[in-house]
Amino acid sequence: MFATSRTARLLLHVANATVILFILLPLVAVFVGSIQSEKALQADTRRLLPLEFTLDNFTVILSKGEQKGRIFEQVTYLPDNIKHFYTAFLNSAIVAVSVTFLTLLFGSLSAYTIAHLRFRWTLFLMQANVVARFVPVIVLMIPLYIVMRSLGQLNTLSGVIIAETGFLLPYAILILAPYFDSIPRELEEAARIDGCTRLRAFVFVILPLSTPALAACGVIMFIISWHELLIPLILNARPDVMTLPVVIASLVGDVHVFFNLMMAICLLALAPTVILVALLQKYIVEGLSAGAVKG
């Protein structure tokens, strides 16, 4: 019996390690490509380890193309959007933080309504959220563009924030509603008896108890918004309002594809999300698992 248990644990660890390696393998390829020159990268596509190591790709990006480095001396031109790296990074941060805040604000209110207020239409609202996720985002891009044009929100960060908040709000409701439902209603009723309004009970009782779920939901919303490409690409055309994914996509040109620069920017773009997940890992795991079992 003991040997069987040890064998099961060993198989579980091997399976976990295999999944982790499978997930990390593309990141390893991106890292290896980012520290090579374009010539070395395309010389032998089957080579696992690079022939040379260089940080010139990062130098070009962080200097906005002013310092080309040794490997770019023979390149006749560099993509213009490299000059807007810092602006795109700031735009992505503004959009991601704003979308995260708005989805948590409206998502928590909607999830609380669904979980604690037994109106007839709350079940329909929850079902509508699920059905809304079945519609491919690309199908809605033309109507979205027309609506945003009529509102004067093209080539603005506010237009991207509004659009992404609308698309991500159902996800936030689906994540938060089960957790709110697991909170004992007796705690809210005790606060109501002590004189709190329903809103004050929600703010001072429900939300503090829902910190893990809010943290988990916030991180997920931030990651999705940070890496969103389609909406900023459709709504914004000016370089000063581009986000990082749009800058990365612009490196694929008609004549040349800057693979090494793309991989270097991808690593730089991954840094904020990796740091955020590392800092809030405890809350993410607790928030995503606690709502699965009703207390």
Protein Blocks (a to p, Z undefined) as FASTA:
>chain_A
ZZmmmmmmmmmmmmmmmmmmmmmmmmmmmmmmmmccfklmmmpmmbmbdfbdcfklmmmm
mnnomanojmlmmpmbdcfklmmmmmmmmmmmmmmmmmmmmmmmmmmmmmmmmmmmccfk
lmmmmmmmmmmmmpcfklmmmmmmmmmmmnopghifklmmmmmmmmmmmmmmmmmmmmmm
mpcfklmmmmmmnopafklmmmmmmmmmmmmmmmmmmmmmmmmmmmpmklmmmmpmbfkl
ccfklmmmmmpcfkbccfklmmmmmmmmmmmmmmmmmmmmmmmmmmmmmmmpcZZ
